[in-house]
Amino acid sequence: MKSAFAVCMILMFGSLAFAKNEPVFHQTGTISNMDAVPCGVDENSGKSFAGEILGTDGAHKKSREMLCQEYVLKTDTVMYRIRPRDDKHPVLLPVGEHAQFRIKKDKLLLSVPELDGKEREYSVTSMQMINTEPRNTSERAAK
């Protein structure tokens, strides 16, 4: 009985090991440009702990608009606008380079082989189809 249980456990762990090695489908695209877009406001109040207790601090606030990196990732058929999910330590991507990506749940996982090849998480802010049809009848006739 114990040997049958051991064999079942070995088979189960073996199948889990093979499930991790599934091939992952990556799409390819080009990072065409980067923009700095407003993504929130950073507020800093002028209050201190001593001022709160003594009542000497004013209620003024310092606020400034925060800017985030937004990249355009172009494939043959779709143009993605993406922002890094890591707000504190975003990595600067090289514009004009090819990138590999895949979409998993609500994230776009992007890796740039020329940078370091690590897969990083991005949020998709918009998607736009790229029109690949000829514009006029003379271009259609040429094809």
DSSP file with accessible surface (Angstrom, degrees, kcal/mol):
  #  RESIDUE AA STRUCTURE BP1 BP2  ACC     N-H-->O    O-->H-N    N-H-->O    O-->H-N    TCO  KAPPA ALPHA  PHI   PSI    X-CA   Y-CA   Z-CA
    1    1 A M     >        0   0  194      0, 0.0     4,-1.9     0, 0.0     5,-0.1   0.000 360.0 360.0 360.0 -42.4    0.0    0.0    0.0
    2    2 A K  H  >  +     0   0  188      1,-0.2     4,-2.3     2,-0.2     5,-0.1   0.869 360.0  51.4 -66.3 -36.9    2.8    2.4    0.9
    3    3 A S  H  > S+     0   0   89      2,-0.2     4,-2.3     1,-0.2    -1,-0.2   0.879 108.5  51.2 -69.4 -34.6    4.6    1.6   -2.4
    4    4 A A  H  > S+     0   0   53      2,-0.2     4,-2.3     1,-0.2    -1,-0.2   0.905 110.9  49.0 -66.8 -39.0    1.5    2.3   -4.4
    5    5 A F  H  X S+     0   0  136     -4,-1.9     4,-2.3     2,-0.2    -2,-0.2   0.914 110.8  50.3 -65.4 -41.4    1.1    5.6   -2.6
    6    6 A A  H  X S+     0   0   45     -4,-2.3     4,-2.3     2,-0.2    -2,-0.2   0.910 109.9  49.9 -64.4 -40.7    4.7    6.5   -3.3
    7    7 A V  H  X S+     0   0   82     -4,-2.3     4,-2.5     1,-0.2    -1,-0.2   0.923 110.5  50.4 -64.5 -42.1    4.3    5.7   -7.0
    8    8 A C  H  X S+     0   0   80     -4,-2.3     4,-2.3     1,-0.2    -2,-0.2   0.910 110.7  49.3 -62.0 -41.0    1.2    7.9   -7.2
    9    9 A M  H  X S+     0   0   57     -4,-2.3     4,-2.6     2,-0.2     5,-0.2   0.909 110.4  50.1 -66.0 -40.9    3.1   10.8   -5.6
   10   10 A I  H  X S+     0   0  122     -4,-2.3     4,-2.3     1,-0.2    -2,-0.2   0.924 111.9  47.9 -63.8 -42.9    6.0   10.4   -7.9
   11   11 A L  H  X S+     0   0  121     -4,-2.5     4,-2.3     2,-0.2    -1,-0.2   0.898 111.8  50.2 -64.4 -39.6    3.7   10.4  -11.0
   12   12 A M  H  X S+     0   0   91     -4,-2.3     4,-1.9     2,-0.2    -2,-0.2   0.947 113.7  43.7 -65.3 -47.0    1.8   13.4   -9.7
   13   13 A F  H  X S+     0   0  119     -4,-2.6     4,-1.9     1,-0.2    -1,-0.2   0.869 112.5  54.1 -68.2 -33.6    5.0   15.5   -9.0
   14   14 A G  H  X S+     0   0   30     -4,-2.3     4,-1.8    -5,-0.2    -1,-0.2   0.907 107.9  48.9 -65.2 -41.2    6.4   14.3  -12.4
   15   15 A S  H  X S+     0   0   69     -4,-2.3     4,-1.8     1,-0.2    -2,-0.2   0.873 109.6  52.7 -68.2 -33.8    3.3   15.6  -14.2
   16   16 A L  H  X S+     0   0   96     -4,-1.9     4,-1.3     2,-0.2    -1,-0.2   0.883 106.6  53.2 -66.5 -36.7    3.6   18.9  -12.4
   17   17 A A  H  X S+     0   0   56     -4,-1.9     4,-0.6     1,-0.2    -2,-0.2   0.901 110.6  46.4 -65.7 -39.1    7.2   19.3  -13.5
   18   18 A F  H >< S+     0   0  160     -4,-1.8     3,-0.6     1,-0.2    -1,-0.2   0.841 106.1  59.6 -72.2 -30.5    6.2   18.7  -17.1
   19   19 A A  H >< S+     0   0   47     -4,-1.8     3,-1.0     1,-0.2    -1,-0.2   0.845 100.4  56.2 -66.7 -30.9    3.3   21.2  -16.9
   20   20 A K  H 3< S+     0   0  179     -4,-1.3    -1,-0.2     1,-0.2    -2,-0.2   0.775  99.4  61.6 -70.1 -25.0    5.7   24.0  -15.9
   21   21 A N  T << S+     0   0  128     -4,-0.6    -1,-0.2    -3,-0.6    -2,-0.1   0.096  72.2 138.4 -93.1  25.0    7.7   23.4  -19.1
   22   22 A E    <   -     0   0  133     -3,-1.0     2,-0.2     1,-0.1    -3,-0.0  -0.409  63.9-102.9 -66.3 143.1    4.9   24.2  -21.5
   23   23 A P        -     0   0  127      0, 0.0     2,-0.5     0, 0.0    -1,-0.1  -0.461  33.8-141.0 -68.5 138.4    6.0   26.3  -24.4
   24   24 A V        -     0   0   78     -2,-0.2     2,-0.5    -3,-0.1    -3,-0.0  -0.879  10.2-132.3-104.2 129.4    4.9   30.0  -24.0
   25   25 A F        -     0   0  159     -2,-0.5     2,-0.4     0, 0.0     0, 0.0  -0.702  25.2-170.0 -84.3 121.4    3.7   31.8  -27.0
   26   26 A H        -     0   0   60     -2,-0.5     2,-0.2    76,-0.1    76,-0.2  -0.934  10.2-150.1-111.9 137.7    5.3   35.2  -27.5
   27   27 A Q  E     -A  101   0A  68     74,-3.4    74,-2.5    -2,-0.4     2,-0.4  -0.656  17.1-134.6 -94.2 159.5    4.3   37.9  -29.9
   28   28 A T  E     +A  100   0A  94     -2,-0.2    48,-0.3    72,-0.2     2,-0.3  -0.897  32.1 150.6-118.6 149.1    6.8   40.3  -31.3
   29   29 A G  E     -A   99   0A   6     70,-2.3    70,-2.9    -2,-0.4     2,-0.4  -0.928  38.0-107.0-157.7-179.7    6.6   44.1  -31.7
   30   30 A T  E     -AB  98  74A  46     44,-2.6    44,-2.9    -2,-0.3     2,-0.9  -0.971  21.5-130.1-123.7 133.7    8.6   47.2  -31.8
   31   31 A I  E     + B   0  73A   2     66,-2.4    65,-4.0    -2,-0.4    66,-0.3  -0.749  32.5 178.0 -80.4 108.3    8.7   49.9  -29.1
   32   32 A S  E     -     0   0A  41     40,-2.5     2,-0.3    -2,-0.9    -1,-0.2   0.842  52.3 -15.6 -90.3 -36.1    8.1   52.9  -31.3
   33   33 A N  E     - B   0  72A  58     39,-0.8    39,-2.2    61,-0.1     2,-0.4  -0.992  49.7-136.7-160.6 167.9    8.0   55.8  -28.8
   34   34 A M  E     - B   0  71A  71     -2,-0.3     2,-0.3    37,-0.2    37,-0.2  -0.995  19.0-173.3-131.0 135.5    7.8   56.9  -25.2
   35   35 A D  E     - B   0  70A  60     35,-2.9    35,-2.6    -2,-0.4     2,-0.7  -0.927  25.4-128.7-124.8 152.2    5.7   59.7  -23.8
   36   36 A A  E     - B   0  69A  67     -2,-0.3    33,-0.2    33,-0.2    -2,-0.0  -0.916  37.1-178.2 -98.5 115.7    5.5   61.2  -20.3
   37   37 A V  E     - B   0  68A  24     31,-2.7    31,-3.0    -2,-0.7     2,-0.2  -0.870  33.1-101.6-117.3 147.8    1.8   61.3  -19.4
   38   38 A P  E     + B   0  67A  72      0, 0.0    29,-0.2     0, 0.0     3,-0.1  -0.473  41.9 167.4 -66.7 135.6    0.1   62.7  -16.3
   39   39 A a  E     -     0   0A  52     27,-2.2     2,-0.3     1,-0.4    28,-0.2   0.198  55.7 -40.0-136.2  16.1   -0.9   59.8  -14.0
   40   40 A G  E     - B   0  66A  37     26,-0.6    26,-3.0     2,-0.0     2,-0.4  -0.904  60.2 -83.1 150.4-177.8   -1.8   61.5  -10.7
   41   41 A V  E     - B   0  65A  92     -2,-0.3     2,-0.6    24,-0.3    24,-0.2  -0.985  24.4-146.6-127.3 133.1   -1.0   64.1   -8.2
   42   42 A D  E     - B   0  64A  69     22,-3.2    22,-2.0    -2,-0.4     2,-0.4  -0.894  20.9-167.1 -98.8 119.3    1.5   64.0   -5.4
   43   43 A E  E     - B   0  63A 116     -2,-0.6     2,-0.4    20,-0.2    20,-0.2  -0.911  11.6-178.1-112.4 139.3    0.4   65.9   -2.3
   44   44 A N  E     - B   0  62A 101     18,-3.1    18,-3.2    -2,-0.4     2,-0.2  -0.966  16.1-148.4-134.7 113.8    2.6   66.8    0.7
   45   45 A S  E     - B   0  61A  52     -2,-0.4    16,-0.2    16,-0.2    14,-0.1  -0.546  14.7-133.6 -81.9 152.1    1.0   68.7    3.6
   46   46 A G        +     0   0   30     14,-2.0     2,-0.2    -2,-0.2    12,-0.2   0.279  66.3 121.6 -86.8  14.0    3.1   71.1    5.6
   47   47 A K        -     0   0  104     13,-0.2     2,-0.3    10,-0.1    -2,-0.1  -0.548  41.2-169.0 -83.2 141.0    2.0   69.7    8.9
   48   48 A S     >  -     0   0   57     -2,-0.2     4,-2.0     1,-0.1     5,-0.2  -0.787  35.7-109.3-118.9 167.8    4.4   68.3   11.4
   49   49 A F  H  > S+     0   0  165     -2,-0.3     4,-1.9     1,-0.2     5,-0.2   0.937 119.9  47.0 -63.4 -43.8    3.7   66.3   14.6
   50   50 A A  H  > S+     0   0   57      1,-0.2     4,-2.8     2,-0.2     5,-0.3   0.903 111.5  51.8 -65.3 -39.8    4.8   69.2   16.8
   51   51 A G  H  >>S+     0   0    3      1,-0.2     4,-1.8     2,-0.2     5,-0.7   0.849 106.8  53.7 -66.3 -33.1    2.6   71.6   14.8
   52   52 A E  H  <5S+     0   0  110     -4,-2.0    -1,-0.2     2,-0.2    -2,-0.2   0.925 113.5  42.0 -65.5 -43.2   -0.4   69.4   15.1
   53   53 A I  H  <5S+     0   0  115     -4,-1.9    -2,-0.2     1,-0.2    -1,-0.2   0.938 123.5  36.3 -71.8 -45.3   -0.1   69.3   18.9
   54   54 A L  H  <5S-     0   0  131     -4,-2.8    -1,-0.2    -5,-0.2    -2,-0.2   0.685 102.0-130.2 -82.9 -17.9    0.7   73.0   19.4
   55   55 A G  T  <5S+     0   0   61     -4,-1.8    -3,-0.2    -5,-0.3    -4,-0.1   0.784  71.0 120.6  76.0  28.4   -1.6   74.1   16.6
   56   56 A T      < +     0   0  104     -5,-0.7     2,-0.2    -6,-0.2    -4,-0.1   0.650  43.8  93.8 -98.5 -18.5    1.0   76.3   14.9
   57   57 A D        -     0   0   60     -6,-0.7   -10,-0.1    -9,-0.1     2,-0.1  -0.521  69.7-131.5 -78.4 142.6    1.1   74.7   11.5
   58   58 A G        -     0   0   41     -2,-0.2   -12,-0.1   -12,-0.2    -1,-0.1  -0.332  20.4-115.5 -79.8 172.2   -1.0   76.1    8.7
   59   59 A A        +     0   0   81     -2,-0.1     2,-0.2   -14,-0.1    -1,-0.1  -0.081  64.3 138.0-102.3  34.0   -3.1   73.8    6.5
   60   60 A H        -     0   0  108    -14,-0.0   -14,-2.0   -15,-0.0     2,-0.4  -0.535  36.5-155.5 -80.9 149.8   -1.2   74.5    3.2
   61   61 A K  E     -B   45   0A 132    -16,-0.2     2,-0.6    -2,-0.2   -16,-0.2  -0.962  10.1-143.6-126.0 142.6   -0.5   71.6    0.9
   62   62 A K  E     +B   44   0A 138    -18,-3.2   -18,-3.1    -2,-0.4     2,-0.4  -0.921  28.3 176.6-100.7 125.8    2.2   71.2   -1.7
   63   63 A S  E     +B   43   0A  82     -2,-0.6     2,-0.3   -20,-0.2   -20,-0.2  -0.975   9.7 177.6-132.0 146.2    1.0   69.4   -4.7
   64   64 A R  E     -B   42   0A 162    -22,-2.0   -22,-3.2    -2,-0.4     2,-0.3  -0.992  34.3-106.6-144.4 149.4    2.6   68.5   -8.0
   65   65 A E  E     -B   41   0A 128     -2,-0.3     2,-0.3   -24,-0.2   -24,-0.3  -0.573  32.6-136.8 -78.7 132.6    1.5   66.5  -11.0
   66   66 A M  E     -B   40   0A  71    -26,-3.0   -27,-2.2    -2,-0.3   -26,-0.6  -0.690  13.2-151.9 -89.7 142.2    3.1   63.1  -11.4
   67   67 A L  E     -B   38   0A 107     -2,-0.3     2,-0.3   -29,-0.2   -31,-0.1  -0.932   9.3-165.9-115.3 138.5    4.3   61.9  -14.8
   68   68 A a  E     -B   37   0A  30    -31,-3.0   -31,-2.7    -2,-0.4     2,-0.3  -0.889  26.9-106.4-120.6 154.6    4.5   58.3  -15.9
   69   69 A Q  E     -B   36   0A  43     -2,-0.3     2,-0.4   -33,-0.2   -33,-0.2  -0.608  34.0-173.8 -77.6 133.3    6.2   56.6  -18.8
   70   70 A E  E     -B   35   0A  16    -35,-2.6   -35,-2.9    -2,-0.3     2,-0.3  -0.991   5.7-163.8-130.7 123.8    3.8   55.4  -21.5
   71   71 A Y  E     -BC  34  82A   1     11,-2.7    11,-2.5    -2,-0.4     2,-0.6  -0.750  16.0-136.5-106.3 153.7    5.2   53.4  -24.4
   72   72 A V  E     -BC  33  81A   2    -39,-2.2   -40,-2.5    -2,-0.3   -39,-0.8  -0.958  19.3-168.4-108.6 120.1    3.7   52.6  -27.8
   73   73 A L  E     -BC  31  80A   0      7,-2.9     7,-3.1    -2,-0.6     2,-0.5  -0.956   8.0-162.2-111.3 115.8    4.3   48.9  -28.8
   74   74 A K  E     +BC  30  79A  95    -44,-2.9   -44,-2.6    -2,-0.6     5,-0.2  -0.866  13.1 174.4-106.4 132.0    3.5   48.2  -32.4
   75   75 A T        -     0   0   18      3,-2.7   -46,-0.1    -2,-0.5   -48,-0.0  -0.502  53.2 -86.3-110.5-169.9    2.8   44.8  -33.9
   76   76 A D  S    S+     0   0  146    -48,-0.3     3,-0.1    -2,-0.2   -47,-0.1   0.831 123.7  14.6 -68.3 -30.6    1.7   44.0  -37.5
   77   77 A T  S    S+     0   0   76      1,-0.2    53,-3.1    52,-0.1     2,-0.4   0.638 122.5  47.5-120.1 -20.8   -1.9   44.5  -36.7
   78   78 A V  E     - D   0 129A  17     51,-0.3    -3,-2.7    53,-0.0     2,-0.5  -0.961  55.1-151.8-132.4 144.6   -2.3   46.2  -33.3
   79   79 A M  E     -CD  74 128A  34     49,-3.1    49,-2.0    -2,-0.4     2,-0.4  -0.973  20.9-163.3-113.6 119.5   -0.8   49.3  -31.6
   80   80 A Y  E     -CD  73 127A  13     -7,-3.1    -7,-2.9    -2,-0.5     2,-0.6  -0.852  12.6-153.5-103.2 138.2   -0.7   49.0  -27.8
   81   81 A R  E     -CD  72 126A  69     45,-2.6    44,-3.1    -2,-0.4    45,-1.2  -0.966  29.3-179.7-105.4 121.5   -0.2   51.9  -25.3
   82   82 A I  E     -CD  71 124A   1    -11,-2.5   -11,-2.7    -2,-0.6    42,-0.2  -0.903  20.4-163.5-128.5 151.5    1.4   50.4  -22.2
   83   83 A R  E     - D   0 123A  72     40,-2.3    40,-3.1    -2,-0.3   -13,-0.1  -0.983  33.4-103.6-129.2 145.0    2.6   51.7  -18.8
   84   84 A P  E     - D   0 122A  14      0, 0.0    38,-0.2     0, 0.0   -15,-0.1  -0.373  18.0-147.8 -66.9 141.9    4.9   50.0  -16.3
   85   85 A R  S    S+     0   0   89     36,-2.0     2,-1.2     1,-0.1     3,-0.1   0.758  84.5  79.6 -79.2 -25.9    3.1   48.4  -13.3
   86   86 A D        +     0   0   84     35,-0.5    -1,-0.1     1,-0.2     5,-0.0  -0.698  59.0 177.3 -85.1  95.7    6.1   49.1  -11.0
   87   87 A D  S    S+     0   0  127     -2,-1.2    -1,-0.2     1,-0.2    -2,-0.0   0.821  74.0  51.4 -70.7 -31.6    5.6   52.8  -10.3
   88   88 A K  S    S+     0   0  179      1,-0.2    -1,-0.2    -3,-0.1    -2,-0.1   0.856 123.9  21.4 -77.3 -36.4    8.5   53.1   -7.9
   89   89 A H  S    S+     0   0  136      2,-0.0    -1,-0.2     0, 0.0    -2,-0.1  -0.457  75.9 175.6-132.5  64.4   11.3   51.6  -10.1
   90   90 A P        -     0   0   54      0, 0.0     2,-0.4     0, 0.0    -3,-0.1  -0.441  27.1-130.3 -73.0 143.0   10.2   51.7  -13.8
   91   91 A V        -     0   0   41     -2,-0.1     2,-0.6    -5,-0.0    -5,-0.0  -0.776  17.5-123.7 -93.5 134.1   12.8   50.5  -16.3
   92   92 A L        -     0   0  110     -2,-0.4    -1,-0.0     1,-0.0     0, 0.0  -0.683  28.4-147.4 -78.8 119.1   13.6   52.8  -19.3
   93   93 A L        -     0   0    9     -2,-0.6     2,-0.5     1,-0.1    -1,-0.0  -0.635  18.2-110.0 -89.6 146.2   13.0   50.8  -22.4
   94   94 A P    >   -     0   0   40      0, 0.0     3,-1.1     0, 0.0   -63,-0.2  -0.607  31.9-131.7 -78.1 124.1   15.0   51.4  -25.6
   95   95 A V  T 3  S+     0   0   81     -2,-0.5   -63,-0.2     1,-0.2     3,-0.1  -0.532  88.4  26.3 -76.1 138.5   12.9   53.0  -28.3
   96   96 A G  T 3  S+     0   0   48    -65,-4.0    -1,-0.2     1,-0.3     2,-0.2   0.340  94.1 121.0  92.9  -6.0   13.1   51.4  -31.8
   97   97 A E    <   -     0   0   68     -3,-1.1   -66,-2.4   -66,-0.3    -1,-0.3  -0.575  66.3-110.6 -91.1 155.9   14.1   48.0  -30.4
   98   98 A H  E     -A   30   0A 116    -68,-0.2    16,-0.4    -2,-0.2     2,-0.3  -0.561  36.5-169.2 -81.0 146.8   12.2   44.8  -31.0
   99   99 A A  E     -A   29   0A   2    -70,-2.9   -70,-2.3    -2,-0.2     2,-0.4  -0.957  17.2-139.6-136.8 152.9   10.4   43.2  -28.0
  100  100 A Q  E     +AE  28 111A  80     11,-2.9    11,-3.1    -2,-0.3     2,-0.3  -0.923  31.5 167.2-110.2 140.1    8.7   40.0  -27.2
  101  101 A F  E     -AE  27 110A   0    -74,-2.5   -74,-3.4    -2,-0.4     2,-0.3  -0.969  20.7-168.1-149.3 163.1    5.5   40.0  -25.2
  102  102 A R  E     - E   0 109A  52      7,-1.8     7,-3.1    -2,-0.3     2,-0.5  -0.972  23.7-125.5-147.2 154.6    2.5   37.9  -24.1
  103  103 A I  E     + E   0 108A  83     -2,-0.3     2,-0.5     5,-0.2     5,-0.2  -0.922  25.9 179.4-107.5 126.0   -0.8   38.8  -22.4
  104  104 A K  E >   - E   0 107A 104      3,-2.4     3,-2.2    -2,-0.5     2,-0.2  -0.977  60.5 -51.7-130.9 114.7   -1.6   37.0  -19.2
  105  105 A K  T 3  S-     0   0  191     -2,-0.5    -2,-0.0     1,-0.3     0, 0.0  -0.381 123.3 -18.4  56.1-115.5   -4.9   37.8  -17.5
  106  106 A D  T 3  S+     0   0  112     -2,-0.2    18,-0.3    -3,-0.1     2,-0.3   0.173 123.2  83.8-106.0  19.8   -4.9   41.6  -17.1
  107  107 A K  E <   -E  104   0A  51     -3,-2.2    -3,-2.4    16,-0.1     2,-0.6  -0.892  64.7-142.6-123.5 150.7   -1.1   42.1  -17.6
  108  108 A L  E     -EF 103 122A   0     14,-2.7    14,-2.2    -2,-0.3     2,-0.7  -0.968  18.9-153.5-107.3 119.9    1.2   42.4  -20.6
  109  109 A L  E     -EF 102 121A  13     -7,-3.1    -7,-1.8    -2,-0.6     2,-0.4  -0.876  19.2-174.1 -98.6 115.1    4.5   40.7  -19.9
  110  110 A L  E     -EF 101 120A   3     10,-2.8    10,-2.9    -2,-0.7     2,-0.4  -0.895  13.1-178.2-117.2 138.2    7.2   42.3  -22.0
  111  111 A S  E     -E  100   0A  11    -11,-3.1   -11,-2.9    -2,-0.4     8,-0.2  -0.999  12.5-157.7-134.4 139.2   10.8   41.4  -22.5
  112  112 A V    >>> -     0   0    2      6,-0.5     5,-2.1    -2,-0.4     4,-1.3  -0.954   5.0-159.6-114.6 108.9   13.4   43.2  -24.6
  113  113 A P  T 345S+     0   0   71      0, 0.0    -1,-0.1     0, 0.0   -14,-0.1   0.855  91.8  54.9 -58.6 -33.8   16.3   40.9  -25.5
  114  114 A E  T 345S+     0   0  109    -16,-0.4   -15,-0.1     2,-0.1    -2,-0.0   0.747 111.1  46.5 -72.0 -22.3   18.7   43.8  -26.2
  115  115 A L  T <45S-     0   0   68     -3,-1.0    -1,-0.1     3,-0.1   -22,-0.0   0.952 137.1 -60.1 -82.3 -76.4   18.1   45.2  -22.7
  116  116 A D  T  <5 -     0   0   76     -4,-1.3     3,-0.1     2,-0.2    -2,-0.1   0.342  58.7-117.0-150.9  -4.4   18.4   42.2  -20.4
  117  117 A G      < +     0   0   39     -5,-2.1     2,-0.1     1,-0.3    -3,-0.1   0.458  63.7 143.8  79.6  -0.2   15.7   39.8  -21.5
  118  118 A K        -     0   0  133     -6,-0.2     2,-0.5     1,-0.1    -6,-0.5  -0.478  52.6-121.4 -73.7 145.2   13.8   39.9  -18.2
  119  119 A E        -     0   0   79     -8,-0.2     2,-0.3    -2,-0.1    -8,-0.2  -0.753  34.2-173.5 -88.5 123.9   10.0   39.8  -18.4
  120  120 A R  E     - F   0 110A  58    -10,-2.9   -10,-2.8    -2,-0.5     2,-0.3  -0.900  22.9-113.8-119.9 153.8    8.4   42.9  -16.8
  121  121 A E  E     + F   0 109A  86     -2,-0.3   -36,-2.0   -12,-0.2   -35,-0.5  -0.662  34.2 175.5 -91.8 136.2    4.7   43.6  -16.1
  122  122 A Y  E     -DF  84 108A   3    -14,-2.2   -14,-2.7    -2,-0.3     2,-0.4  -0.951  25.3-130.6-134.1 152.9    2.9   46.4  -18.0
  123  123 A S  E     -D   83   0A  39    -40,-3.1   -40,-2.3    -2,-0.3     2,-0.6  -0.875  21.8-130.6-101.4 138.3   -0.7   47.7  -18.0
  124  124 A V  E     +D   82   0A  54     -2,-0.4   -42,-0.2   -18,-0.3     3,-0.1  -0.774  24.7 178.6 -89.1 119.9   -2.4   48.2  -21.4
  125  125 A T  E     -     0   0A  64    -44,-3.1     2,-0.3    -2,-0.6   -43,-0.2   0.773  67.2  -6.1 -92.3 -29.3   -4.0   51.6  -21.4
  126  126 A S  E     -D   81   0A  52    -45,-1.2   -45,-2.6     2,-0.0     2,-0.4  -0.985  54.5-154.0-160.0 158.5   -5.4   51.4  -25.0
  127  127 A M  E     -D   80   0A 117     -2,-0.3     2,-0.4   -47,-0.2   -47,-0.2  -0.992  12.3-174.0-133.7 141.1   -5.3   49.2  -28.1
  128  128 A Q  E     -D   79   0A 117    -49,-2.0   -49,-3.1    -2,-0.4     2,-0.2  -0.996  24.1-124.4-139.7 132.2   -5.8   50.3  -31.7
  129  129 A M  E     -D   78   0A 138     -2,-0.4     2,-0.6   -51,-0.2   -51,-0.3  -0.487  23.8-132.5 -71.1 141.0   -6.0   48.3  -34.9
  130  130 A I        -     0   0   58    -53,-3.1     2,-0.6    -2,-0.2    -1,-0.1  -0.862  20.8-125.2 -96.0 125.0   -3.6   49.2  -37.6
  131  131 A N        +     0   0  126     -2,-0.6   -53,-0.0     1,-0.2   -54,-0.0  -0.581  34.9 170.8 -74.5 116.2   -5.3   49.5  -40.9
  132  132 A T        +     0   0   95     -2,-0.6    -1,-0.2     2,-0.1     3,-0.1   0.406  42.7 105.8-106.4   0.5   -3.5   47.2  -43.4
  133  133 A E  S    S-     0   0  131      1,-0.1     7,-0.0     2,-0.0    -2,-0.0  -0.522  82.1 -98.2 -79.3 148.5   -5.9   47.5  -46.3
  134  134 A P        -     0   0   29      0, 0.0    -1,-0.1     0, 0.0    -2,-0.1  -0.347  28.3-137.0 -63.0 147.2   -5.0   49.6  -49.3
  135  135 A R  S    S+     0   0  215     -3,-0.1     2,-0.3     2,-0.0    -2,-0.0   0.863  75.8  21.4 -79.1 -39.8   -6.4   53.1  -49.3
  136  136 A N  S  > S-     0   0   73      1,-0.1     4,-1.6     0, 0.0     3,-0.3  -0.782  83.0-101.5-128.1 175.8   -7.6   53.6  -52.8
  137  137 A T  H  > S+     0   0  108     -2,-0.3     4,-2.3     1,-0.2     5,-0.2   0.818 115.8  59.2 -69.1 -29.5   -8.6   51.4  -55.8
  138  138 A S  H  > S+     0   0   78      1,-0.2     4,-1.5     2,-0.2    -1,-0.2   0.893 107.1  47.7 -68.4 -35.6   -5.2   51.9  -57.6
  139  139 A E  H  > S+     0   0   88     -3,-0.3     4,-1.1     2,-0.2    -1,-0.2   0.873 111.7  51.0 -69.4 -36.1   -3.4   50.4  -54.7
  140  140 A R  H  < S+     0   0  138     -4,-1.6     3,-0.3     1,-0.2    -2,-0.2   0.904 109.5  50.1 -65.5 -39.8   -5.9   47.5  -54.6
  141  141 A A  H  < S+     0   0   86     -4,-2.3    -1,-0.2     1,-0.2    -2,-0.2   0.845 105.3  57.4 -68.1 -32.5   -5.4   46.9  -58.3
  142  142 A A  H  <        0   0   87     -4,-1.5    -1,-0.2    -5,-0.2    -2,-0.2   0.814 360.0 360.0 -68.4 -28.7   -1.6   46.8  -57.8
  143  143 A K     <        0   0  187     -4,-1.1    -2,-0.2    -3,-0.3    -1,-0.2   0.754 360.0 360.0 -84.1 360.0   -1.9   44.0  -55.3
